[in-house]
Amino acid sequence: DKRNKPGWENWYKVYGLGEFGQLEDSILDYEYGVMDNNASYVYGLDFGVRDKDALVRVAVDNDKKVIYARELLYESGNSTNELAQKLIEKVGKKDLIIADSAALRTIMDLKHIGLNIRGAVKERKSETIKKLKEYKIIISDDSYNLARELNGWTWLDKKAELPVDGNDHAIDAMIYGAMFLINNYRGKLKLLL
């Protein structure tokens, strides 16, 4: 009987239910579910020009150890002004956006436009992954690109704890928001900008 063999669950997910499969050695597990609107949330943003601009709404319930994520934007080719308009449409000007701190000039430009945006405090990727693995990750079923990235995000070198880099824009956006909420960086924002 096939159902007792390793990999059956993944096979059934793909061929029986028409969902994404997940590589056996993928770094983070997740499941589809509904966002908890009572949990604290922020928006995570990873910048791209050739790569994708990725915006993910991230809510964290630290007591239950659950991260909720919903992809809201995943596209390339935006100018800073075009990105600003899309962020205003999707987030507004009051909600907090935690963005890739490697792009401080873009963060400053978006801040001058009126967005509530701060740079992410980054830790070593291996430390971040360890913290995320303590949480259950639930993503909305319309988070197509986030799911695709999570399914294919594997270790480049597992022993050295180096993940494959490149196709992780929505993942990075989720990480920026999640780590902000997990680590409670609220008091440290002034250090960032």
Buried (B, 14 or more C-beta within 10 A) or exposed (E): EEEEEEEEEBBBBEEEEEBBBBEEEBBBEBEEBEBBEEBBBBBBBBBBEEEBBBBBBBBBBBEEEBBBBBBBBBBEEBEBEEBBEBBBEBBEEEBBBBBBBEBEEBBEBBBEBEBBBBBBBBBEBEEBBEBBEEBBBBBBEEBBBBBBBBBBBEBEEEEEBEBEEEBBBBBBBBBBBBBBBBBEBEEEBEEBE
